[in-house]
Amino acid sequence: MAATSRMSREMTDKAEKVANNPETPPIEKLRALCLARGASGIKGIGRTFKIMDDDGNRSLDFAEFKKGLGDYGLNVDKNVAQEMFECFDKDGSGTIDFDEFLINLRPPMSKNRQKLIRMAFNKLDKTQDGQVTVDDLRGVYDPKFHKKFKSGEYTEDQVFKEFLASFEAPDEKDGIVTWEEFLNYYCGVSASIDTDVYFDVMMRNAWKF
């Protein structure tokens, strides 16, 4: 149900080419740098900035923005970082809104793709509380075909935790997948798929709806 290894390779290869192109606009460059780290790239940078928001005002100044890029492992030149920041700081206030930052960073998607992603999330979110946990997966995700479950190496809960982890960045796993994280993940997957028709078929086959 997560991105296949082939899709992930195609996405990262494509993103690296965009990121390395000197003609790429600042926002697209930052987006590409995130996607070059995999489908969880945008979700990962979102979480990095969220952790930095100590006062909870959901905004970042340039110093916080530059530090956040560094903490995420994107050590871009200060002038390039300034260009990126100014693209998000559209009113010239010296701060960027955290939510608007993520909205603008996500690759553009058609309404149909967004609808399919919402359908998949709602199928998992059994309690309809906006987040998917191990308990939500019981009766929704069948672990019996997982090779480590069949061999007895994994319990049902371990299979569920591994499944949830596939939507999270490698060093940021908490066993909870929010709608925002799920959407950010599939924005990355979507970036590797050119046509809406193929994306539709892929999602329906993966999620059985």
C-alpha positions in Angstrom: 0.0 0.0 0.0 3.0 2.3 0.4 5.1 3.3 -2.6 6.9 0.4 -4.3 10.7 0.4 -4.5 10.5 1.1 -8.3 8.2 4.1 -7.8 10.5 5.4 -5.0 13.5 5.1 -7.3 11.7 6.9 -10.1 10.6 9.7 -7.8 14.0 10.2 -6.2 15.8 10.2 -9.6 13.4 12.7 -11.0 13.6 14.9 -7.9 17.4 14.9 -7.9 17.5 16.1 -11.6 15.1 18.9 -10.7 17.0 19.9 -7.6 20.3 20.0 -9.5 19.0 22.1 -12.3 20.2 25.7 -11.8 17.1 27.0 -13.6 14.8 25.4 -11.1 12.8 28.1 -9.1 13.4 28.2 -5.3 10.1 26.5 -4.1 10.5 23.7 -6.7 14.1 23.2 -5.7 13.2 22.8 -2.0 10.3 20.5 -2.9 12.7 18.4 -5.1 15.3 18.3 -2.3 12.7 16.8 0.0 11.4 14.3 -2.5 14.9 13.2 -3.3 14.8 11.8 0.2 11.8 9.6 -0.6 8.0 9.7 -0.4 8.3 10.7 3.2 10.5 13.7 2.5 7.9 16.4 2.7 6.3 14.8 5.8 9.8 14.7 7.4 10.6 18.4 6.8 7.1 19.2 8.2 7.8 17.4 11.4 11.3 19.0 11.7 9.7 22.5 11.5 6.9 21.5 13.8 9.4 20.4 16.5 11.2 23.8 16.2 7.9 25.7 16.8 8.6 26.1 20.5 5.9 28.8 21.2 3.2 27.0 19.1 2.5 30.0 17.0 2.9 27.9 13.8 5.2 30.5 12.1 8.9 30.6 11.4 11.3 33.5 10.9 14.3 33.2 8.6 16.8 32.0 11.3 14.4 29.2 12.3 13.8 28.4 8.6 17.5 28.1 7.9 18.1 26.1 11.0 15.2 23.8 10.2 16.7 23.1 6.8 20.0 22.2 8.4 18.4 20.0 11.1 16.6 18.1 8.3 20.0 17.7 6.5 19.5 20.2 3.7 22.6 22.4 4.0 21.8 24.9 1.3 23.7 28.2 0.7 22.4 31.1 2.8 21.5 33.1 -0.3 19.5 30.2 -1.7 17.8 29.7 1.6 16.9 33.4 1.6 15.4 33.1 -1.9 13.3 30.1 -0.7 12.2 31.9 2.4 11.1 35.0 0.5 9.0 32.8 -1.9 7.0 31.6 1.1 7.0 35.0 2.9 4.6 36.5 0.3 3.5 39.5 2.5 7.1 40.4 3.4 6.4 40.1 7.1 9.6 38.3 7.9 7.8 35.2 9.0 6.1 32.3 7.1 3.0 30.5 8.2 3.7 26.9 8.9 0.5 25.6 7.3 0.9 27.7 4.2 4.5 26.6 3.9 3.4 22.9 3.7 0.5 23.6 1.3 2.9 25.4 -1.1 5.6 22.8 -0.7 3.4 19.8 -1.6 3.5 18.9 -5.3 0.4 20.2 -7.1 -2.3 17.5 -7.2 -5.7 17.2 -9.0 -8.8 17.1 -6.9 -9.4 13.5 -8.0 -6.0 12.4 -6.6 -6.7 14.2 -3.3 -10.1 12.5 -3.1 -8.5 9.1 -3.6 -5.9 9.8 -0.8 -8.8 10.8 1.5 -10.7 7.6 0.7 -7.6 5.5 1.6 -7.1 7.4 4.8 -10.7 7.1 5.8 -10.6 3.4 5.2 -7.8 3.1 7.7 -9.0 5.6 10.2 -11.7 3.3 11.7 -12.3 5.6 14.7 -12.5 8.7 12.5 -10.4 10.8 14.9 -7.9 12.0 12.2 -5.1 9.6 13.0 -4.3 6.0 12.3 -3.0 3.8 15.1 -2.4 0.0 15.6 -5.9 -0.3 17.0 -7.4 1.3 13.8 -5.7 -1.4 11.7 -7.4 -4.4 13.5 -9.9 -5.8 11.1 -8.9 -3.4 8.3 -5.4 -4.6 7.4 -4.9 -8.3 7.2 -1.4 -9.4 8.4 -1.7 -13.0 7.4 0.2 -12.6 4.1 3.2 -10.9 5.7 6.1 -13.3 5.4 7.4 -12.6 9.0 3.9 -13.1 10.4 3.6 -16.4 8.5 7.0 -17.5 9.9 6.0 -16.6 13.4 8.8 -14.0 13.6 6.3 -11.1 13.9 3.2 -10.7 16.0 0.1 -9.0 14.5 1.0 -5.8 16.3 4.5 -5.8 14.9 3.2 -6.2 11.4 0.8 -3.2 12.0 3.7 -1.1 13.4 5.9 -1.9 10.4 3.0 -0.9 8.1 2.5 2.4 9.9 6.2 3.1 9.8 6.2 2.9 6.0 4.4 6.3 6.0 7.0 7.9 8.3 10.5 9.2 8.0 13.1 6.6 9.2 14.1 8.5 12.3 10.7 9.9 13.2 8.5 6.9 13.9 5.8 7.3 16.6 3.3 4.7 15.5 0.7 7.3 14.7 -0.1 8.5 11.2 -2.1 11.7 11.0 -4.1 12.9 8.0 -1.5 15.5 7.3 1.3 13.0 7.4 -0.6 10.6 5.2 -1.3 13.4 2.7 2.3 14.5 2.7 3.5 11.0 2.1 1.1 10.4 -0.9 2.1 13.9 -2.3 5.5 12.3 -2.7 4.1 9.2 -4.3 1.9 11.3 -6.6 5.0 13.3 -7.8 6.4 10.1 -9.3 3.2 9.3 -11.3 2.5 11.4 -14.4 -1.1 10.5 -15.2 -4.3 10.7 -13.1 -5.5 7.5 -14.7 -2.5 5.5 -13.5 -2.7 7.1 -10.0 -6.4 6.2 -9.8 -5.7 2.5 -10.8 -2.7 2.3 -8.4 -4.7 3.6 -5.4 -7.8 1.5 -6.1 -5.8 -1.7 -6.5 -3.7 -1.0 -3.4 -6.6 0.0 -1.1 -9.4 -2.2 -2.6 -12.1 0.5 -3.0 
